[in-house]
Amino acid sequence: MGRGAITGYIDVAQVVLYAFWVFFAGLIFYLRREDKREGYPLWSEATSTAPITNFPPIPPLKAFKLHEGGSVLVEGGRPDTRPIKAEPLEPWPGAPLYPTGNPMLDGVGPASYATRADIAELTYEGEIKIVPLRAAHGFFLETRDPDPRGMTVKGADGATAGVVKDVWVDRSEVVIRYLEVELAGSGKHVLVPMNFTRVSGETRTISVVAILAKQFMDIPALKSPEQVTRLEEEKICAYFAGGYLYATPLRAEPLL
């Protein structure tokens, strides 16, 4: 065997194994760094503690190409600088936060939402993804299922909130995403996520247990009557999610 030969004591399988270990370690490093593009650095409630980045460091500036065209520059960490409209109940770190305003609109607790782009989401073909049935050509409701249009919408208190005027469909997933409700007494139109409703074809009513009838007035409104933006979707869904905890004072109390 000549000098410098390694084949006598290192075989191909061993080399491949070591190469895999190096590759896998690099993959973990890359993924762990990439997931720090939002929400970093971490901030401690103790004012004396410096921002926490941990290892690996926050990645550098990167441009992401968008489906609708163009690109967006995301700075390292993309920290959330929105003010927290809540105060701790106790002076020690980690104490529960108590809302100082309307938590269902302020993005507190279960009503939290991400600041997505204030533009409508598109299908692969470039069409607006979520639209009312009146604008979704070629879409229709299954005749064997109850048609929500014209049904009375009731809140968690059993009071009437309004009447369903149209159904909003997802062109990509081919499902109902929202019900467009005309509120009683005001004529205002709002969107109610389908997953928060219980439809009764027998009584022609739709129950929404997340919020009270009077709270339908505060559902975040749309900029356009024919489309919903990503940010609007976030706020609407967060509003209903927050209702499960904040719609009534009793819901925020323990069961026992």
HUKA-V424984 format. One line per field, one symbol per residue. ss: DSSP state (h for helix, s for strand, l for the rest). psi: psi as a letter, one per 30 degrees, with the letter a starting at -180 (. if undefined). A space follows every 50 residues. Layout:
ss = ???
psi = ???
This chain:
ss = lllllllllllhhhhhhhhhhhhhhhhhhhhhhhlllllllsllllllll lslllllllllsssslllllsssslllllllllllsssllllllllsssl llhhhhllhhhllllllllslslllllslssshhhlllllllllllllll lssslllllsssssssssssllllssssssssslllllssssshhhlsss llllssslllllhhhhhhlllllsllslshhhhhhhhhhhhhhhhhllhh hhllll
psi = klkfkfffgjleeeeeeeeeeeeeeeeeeeeeeeggfkgllkklfjffkl kkfakllkllkkkkkkeglalkkjlkeiljgkkjhlkkflflkgkkkkkf bjffffhkbfgllkilkhlkkllefglkejllfffikfklkkfflkjfkf lkkkafgflkeakkflkkljfefhlkelkjkjkkffgkklkkkefgljkj fefhlkkjfelleffffgkklkekfflkleeeeeeeeeeeefffefelef fflle.
